[in-house]
Amino acid sequence: MRPHQFARAATAAAFMLGLGGLAIADETCNSPYMSSLIKGQEDYLYVWTLGVQGMGDGSDKLVTLDANPKSPKFGQVLTQVSVGGRGEAHHAGFTDDRRFLWAGGLDDSKIYIFDIHTDPAKPRLVNTIADFEKRTGLVGPHTFYAMPGRMLIGALSNAKDGGGATGMALYNNKGEFIRKYEMPVASALKGGDGYGYDLAINPARNAMLSSSFTGKKNYMTPLGSLMEDQGAMKQFGNTMVMWNLKSMQPEQVLSVPGAPLEIRWSLAGGDDWAITATALTSKLWLVKKDAKGQWQARDVATIGDPAKTPLPVDISMRADGKGLWVNTFMDGTTRYFDISNPEAPRQTYARKTGAQVNMLSQSWDGKRLYVSSSLLANWDKAGADNEQFVKLFAWDGKALNEQWKVDFYKLKLGRPHHMKFGARSGQQAAYGPAHGIESGRLAGR
């Protein structure tokens, strides 16, 4: 499929999905191209987990937890699939049909593809893409963002110098490389710094936002040493880029100082805004068009005490665009913001959920919140504060109440990071046709 044909397909699919309505809530980092596939109760929690040397087999692995409150094994580990090495497991994302889960390593740049539809309780590793760096010149595959029949992968760094200049790579659902997109630099677009991190699409607005973090030299350095290196601390992104979704061309660079990380669009009817949090300055930023129709970014709220660098790491928005969960790593706190007026978010609740916390995901019905602990192997805390867990909390609209905790260190599993949901086979059947699937495995590989 040529780029212009791909763009038309993406736009058409976006329109059709927009008619299907939104789920009440969903796990973080999901693409709107799969919103209509989310139905009922999640049964499984897939946890992409960093291996720890000397712990179990020491390898990165996909761990499956039972997530159905009616199950006798609720909150227990069902299976684990090791990938046979440690590559700094980080983020994962479904293909647009939710039948396959792609997961990447920030250190070795390998990408692992798991079949989670044949037997959702027992994922299978069916493909490994080991030439991502060679094919793209990029390293640190971070965000796996589903598009119609495609996977768009945002990387953190480059193979040349391990710095922050990076780009995105487009693959088809078979795992075949299609093309690369460079993040804009100042010579290409005013204000561009070349950095990348998250990707988020609003199909109705023909808009894609990208955010920015730092390169491999920084994210593989121990956090304490990094924070003492004034030169290295200057090597973080301070921009977001607005892309034309149809043409996949960058159109505008927005100044967002302090490493803007996760991006969430409000996809509620009529909304035309997105929100992000800056890791180093502890701010919520709103991206919205002004009265002249131009995209603008401005900080609209403070998260905790910026002087103490709480380090906001993950955010999760309610599907109606009225509320936002925020996890801050350093103080181990989960916060809830009322964003019914996105111009003026208000923190209405906070709870310390661990010594260190990172990712968070809302259940499909919005009544539960999953929290994981690990950020990066060299950034996690030491000693007694090096808790490694997945916790489930019930949310009644007023308070979080812990339901269970799975201690990943006690079970010798490693450091849990990104979490995604699955459902039993009968539910998976509603997910629609697969792309490039033959006899339960990826075709063409």
C-alpha positions in Angstrom: 0.0 0.0 0.0 1.4 3.4 -1.0 1.5 6.3 1.6 -1.4 8.1 0.1 -3.5 4.9 0.0 -2.6 4.2 3.6 -3.6 7.6 4.6 -7.0 7.3 2.9 -7.5 3.9 4.6 -6.6 5.3 8.0 -9.1 8.2 7.6 -11.9 5.9 6.5 -11.2 3.5 9.4 -11.2 6.4 11.8 -14.6 7.5 10.6 -16.1 4.1 11.0 -14.6 3.6 14.4 -15.9 7.0 15.5 -19.4 5.7 14.9 -18.9 2.8 17.2 -18.7 4.9 20.4 -16.1 4.7 23.1 -15.5 2.2 25.9 -15.9 3.6 29.4 -12.1 3.2 30.0 -9.2 1.3 28.7 -5.6 0.5 29.4 -3.1 3.3 28.7 -1.4 3.9 25.3 -4.2 2.5 23.2 -4.9 3.5 19.6 -8.4 4.8 18.7 -8.4 2.3 15.8 -9.3 -0.5 18.3 -11.8 1.3 20.5 -14.8 -0.5 19.1 -13.1 -3.9 19.9 -13.2 -3.3 23.7 -16.2 -5.1 25.1 -17.3 -6.5 28.5 -14.9 -7.6 31.2 -11.1 -7.9 30.8 -10.0 -11.4 31.8 -6.2 -11.2 31.6 -3.6 -8.6 32.4 -0.4 -9.0 30.2 2.6 -7.5 31.9 5.8 -6.8 29.9 8.5 -7.4 32.5 12.2 -6.6 32.7 14.5 -9.5 33.5 16.8 -9.2 36.5 20.2 -11.0 36.5 20.2 -13.9 38.9 16.4 -13.8 39.3 14.5 -16.8 37.8 15.8 -17.2 34.2 17.0 -13.6 34.2 15.1 -12.8 30.9 12.5 -10.3 29.9 9.1 -11.9 29.8 5.4 -11.5 29.2 3.6 -12.4 32.4 -0.2 -13.1 32.3 -2.3 -12.4 35.4 -5.9 -13.4 36.0 -7.9 -10.1 35.9 -11.5 -11.3 36.2 -13.0 -10.7 39.7 -15.2 -13.7 39.3 -12.4 -16.1 38.6 -11.0 -18.4 41.4 -7.5 -17.4 40.2 -8.2 -13.6 40.3 -4.9 -11.8 40.9 -2.7 -14.8 40.3 0.0 -15.5 37.7 -1.3 -17.8 35.0 1.7 -18.0 32.6 5.0 -16.4 31.8 6.7 -16.4 28.4 10.4 -15.7 28.4 12.1 -14.1 25.4 15.6 -15.6 26.3 17.5 -12.4 27.1 17.5 -9.0 28.8 16.9 -6.0 26.5 15.2 -3.5 28.8 11.6 -4.5 28.3 9.5 -1.4 28.2 6.3 -0.8 26.2 4.0 -2.9 24.2 1.0 -2.4 21.9 -1.7 -4.4 20.1 -2.2 -4.7 16.4 -5.4 -3.0 15.3 -7.3 -6.3 15.5 -6.0 -6.9 19.1 -4.9 -10.4 18.1 -1.1 -9.8 18.4 0.9 -7.9 21.0 4.2 -6.2 20.0 6.7 -5.5 22.7 10.1 -3.9 22.6 13.4 -3.6 24.4 15.0 -0.1 24.8 18.5 -1.6 25.1 18.8 -4.3 22.4 16.0 -2.8 20.2 14.5 -6.2 19.6 10.7 -6.5 19.0 8.8 -9.5 20.1 5.4 -10.4 18.7 3.0 -12.5 20.8 -0.1 -14.3 19.7 -2.7 -13.5 22.3 -5.8 -14.6 20.5 -5.3 -18.3 19.9 -5.3 -18.9 23.6 -5.6 -15.6 25.5 -4.6 -17.2 28.8 -1.4 -18.6 27.3 0.3 -16.0 24.9 2.8 -17.5 22.5 5.9 -15.8 21.1 5.5 -16.2 17.3 8.0 -13.7 15.9 11.1 -11.7 16.8 12.2 -8.7 14.8 15.9 -8.5 15.4 16.9 -6.1 12.7 15.0 -2.9 13.8 18.2 -1.0 14.3 19.8 -2.2 11.0 16.7 -1.5 9.0 15.8 1.9 10.5 18.9 3.4 12.0 16.9 3.9 15.1 17.2 2.3 18.6 15.0 2.1 21.6 11.6 1.1 20.1 9.2 2.7 22.6 5.6 3.3 21.5 3.7 0.7 19.5 0.7 2.4 17.9 -1.8 0.5 15.9 -3.0 1.9 12.6 -5.2 0.1 10.0 -3.1 -3.0 9.1 0.0 -1.3 10.3 2.1 -0.7 13.4 3.7 2.7 13.9 6.7 2.5 16.2 8.2 5.6 17.9 11.8 5.2 18.9 13.8 7.1 21.5 17.3 7.2 20.0 19.5 6.6 17.0 22.2 4.1 16.2 24.8 6.7 15.2 25.5 8.4 18.5 22.9 7.2 21.0 21.5 10.7 21.3 18.0 12.1 21.3 17.6 12.6 17.5 15.2 9.9 16.4 12.2 9.0 14.3 9.3 6.6 13.7 9.2 3.3 11.8 6.1 1.9 10.0 5.6 -1.9 9.7 2.7 -3.9 8.4 1.0 -6.4 10.7 3.1 -9.2 9.3 6.2 -7.6 10.8 7.6 -6.3 7.5 9.3 -2.9 7.5 7.7 -0.3 5.2 9.3 3.1 5.8 10.9 5.5 8.3 9.9 9.0 9.3 12.4 11.4 10.9 11.5 13.6 13.8 11.9 17.2 12.6 15.0 19.2 13.6 15.4 23.0 13.5 16.7 22.9 9.9 13.6 21.1 8.7 10.9 22.8 10.9 11.3 25.8 13.2 11.8 24.7 16.8 12.4 21.0 16.0 14.8 19.2 18.3 14.6 15.7 16.8 13.5 14.0 20.0 10.7 11.5 20.3 8.8 9.5 22.9 5.0 8.9 22.7 2.6 9.0 19.7 -1.2 9.7 19.8 -3.7 10.1 17.0 -7.0 12.0 16.8 -8.4 10.7 13.5 -11.3 13.2 13.4 -8.9 16.1 13.5 -6.4 14.5 11.0 -3.9 15.0 13.8 -1.0 13.1 15.3 1.0 14.3 18.2 4.5 13.2 19.2 6.3 14.0 22.4 10.0 13.9 23.5 12.3 12.3 26.0 16.0 11.6 25.8 18.5 9.3 24.0 20.0 6.0 24.9 23.1 7.5 26.5 20.9 9.0 29.1 18.2 6.5 29.7 20.7 3.7 30.2 22.7 5.7 32.7 21.8 5.3 36.5 19.4 8.0 37.5 21.6 9.4 40.3 24.6 9.8 38.1 22.5 11.3 35.3 21.0 14.0 37.6 24.4 15.0 38.7 25.6 15.5 35.1 24.5 19.0 34.1 25.5 18.4 30.5 23.4 15.2 30.3 20.4 16.9 31.9 20.3 19.4 29.1 19.8 16.5 26.6 16.1 16.1 27.1 13.4 17.0 24.7 11.4 20.2 25.1 8.9 19.9 22.3 5.9 18.3 20.9 5.2 17.9 17.2 1.8 18.2 15.4 1.7 15.9 12.3 -0.7 15.9 9.4 -2.1 12.3 9.7 -3.0 12.0 6.0 0.4 13.0 4.7 2.4 11.9 7.7 4.3 15.2 7.6 5.2 17.4 10.6 3.4 20.7 10.4 4.1 22.5 13.7 6.5 22.3 16.6 5.1 23.2 20.0 7.4 24.4 22.9 6.7 22.2 25.9 9.7 22.4 28.3 10.7 19.6 30.6 10.3 16.3 28.7 6.7 15.8 27.8 6.0 12.1 28.0 2.6 10.3 27.6 0.0 12.0 25.4 -3.8 11.5 25.7 -6.3 12.9 23.3 -9.8 13.4 24.5 -11.9 11.5 21.9 -15.2 12.6 23.4 -17.6 14.1 20.9 -16.7 17.6 19.9 -13.4 17.8 21.9 -10.3 19.0 20.0 -7.6 18.8 22.7 -4.9 16.6 24.1 -3.0 16.6 27.4 0.5 15.6 28.5 2.7 15.7 31.6 6.2 17.0 31.7 8.5 14.7 33.7 11.2 17.3 34.7 8.9 20.2 35.5 5.9 18.3 36.9 3.3 20.2 34.8 0.1 19.2 32.9 0.1 20.8 29.5 -2.9 21.3 27.2 -2.7 21.2 23.5 -5.6 22.9 21.8 -6.5 25.2 18.9 -6.7 28.9 19.6 -9.4 31.3 18.3 -7.5 31.5 15.0 -7.5 27.8 14.6 -3.8 27.3 15.4 -2.6 24.6 17.7 -1.1 26.0 20.9 0.4 24.3 24.0 0.3 25.8 27.5 0.8 24.5 31.1 -2.5 24.3 32.9 -1.7 22.6 36.2 1.0 21.6 38.6 1.6 18.0 39.7 2.8 17.7 43.3 5.8 19.9 44.3 8.0 20.4 41.3 10.9 21.4 43.6 11.0 17.8 44.8 10.9 16.4 41.2 8.0 14.0 41.7 8.6 12.8 38.1 5.2 12.2 36.5 5.6 9.1 34.3 2.2 7.9 33.2 -1.3 9.3 32.7 -4.6 7.7 31.9 -7.7 9.6 30.7 -11.3 8.6 31.2 -13.0 8.0 27.9 -15.4 10.8 28.4 -12.5 13.2 28.8 -13.6 14.3 32.3 -10.9 12.8 34.5 -7.2 12.1 34.4 -5.0 9.7 36.5 -1.4 10.6 37.0 1.4 8.5 38.5 4.5 10.1 39.9 7.5 7.8 40.3 9.7 9.4 42.9 7.0 9.9 45.6 5.0 6.7 44.7 1.8 8.6 44.4 -1.3 8.1 42.2 -3.3 11.3 41.7 -6.7 12.0 40.1 -7.4 15.3 38.3 -10.9 16.6 37.4 -10.4 17.8 33.9 -14.0 18.6 33.0 -12.5 22.0 32.3 -9.3 21.1 30.6 -8.1 24.7 30.8 -8.0 24.4 34.6 -7.4 20.8 35.8 -8.0 20.3 39.6 -6.4 17.5 41.7 -9.2 16.0 43.7 -7.6 12.9 45.1 -4.2 11.4 45.9 -2.9 8.2 47.4 0.6 6.8 47.9 0.4 3.5 46.1 4.0 2.3 46.5 7.6 3.3 47.2 7.9 3.8 43.5 5.1 3.6 40.9 5.1 3.9 37.1 2.4 2.7 34.7 -1.3 2.7 35.4 -4.3 1.3 33.4 -8.0 1.7 34.0 -10.2 -1.4 33.7 -12.6 -1.5 30.8 -15.5 -0.5 33.0 -13.5 2.3 34.8 -14.1 0.8 38.2 -10.6 -0.5 38.8 -7.0 0.8 38.5 -3.9 -1.3 37.8 -0.5 0.1 38.9 3.0 -1.3 38.1 6.2 -0.2 39.7 9.2 -0.3 37.4 10.4 2.7 35.3 13.9 1.7 33.9 16.3 -0.9 35.3 18.9 1.8 36.0 16.3 4.3 37.3 14.4 2.2 39.8 15.1 2.8 43.4 17.4 0.7 45.6 17.1 -1.1 48.9 13.7 -1.3 50.6 12.2 1.2 48.1 12.9 -1.2 45.2 9.4 -2.6 45.3 8.5 -4.5 42.2 4.8 -5.2 42.0 1.5 -5.0 40.1 -1.4 -3.8 42.3 -5.1 -3.6 41.6 -7.2 -1.0 43.3 -11.0 -0.6 43.2 -12.2 2.9 42.5 -15.6 4.0 43.8 -15.3 7.6 42.6 -14.0 8.7 46.0 -11.1 6.5 47.0 -8.8 3.8 45.8 -9.0 0.5 47.8 -6.3 -2.1 47.3 -7.7 -5.4 46.1 -4.5 -7.4 45.5 -0.8 -7.2 45.0 1.4 -9.5 43.0 5.0 -9.2 44.2 7.2 -9.8 41.1 10.4 -10.0 43.1 9.0 -12.6 45.5 7.9 -14.7 42.5 11.3 -14.2 40.8 9.7 -12.6 37.7 11.5 -9.3 37.5 10.5 -5.7 37.2 6.9 -5.2 35.9 6.4 -2.3 33.5 3.7 -2.0 30.8 0.3 -3.6 31.2 -2.3 -4.5 28.6 -5.6 -6.4 28.7 -7.0 -9.5 27.1 -10.2 -11.4 27.1 -11.3 -15.0 26.8 -11.5 -16.7 23.4 -15.3 -16.1 23.0 -14.7 -12.4 23.5 -11.7 -12.4 21.2 -13.8 -13.7 18.4 -15.5 -10.3 18.2 -12.2 -8.6 17.4 -12.6 -8.9 13.7 -10.4 -10.3 10.9 -6.7 -10.6 11.4 -4.2 -9.1 9.0 -1.6 -11.4 7.4 -2.4 -14.4 9.6 -1.9 -17.9 8.4 -2.4 -21.0 10.5 -2.1 -19.1 13.8 1.2 -17.5 13.0 2.5 -14.4 11.3 2.7 -14.9 7.5 5.7 -13.9 5.5 8.2 -14.3 8.4 
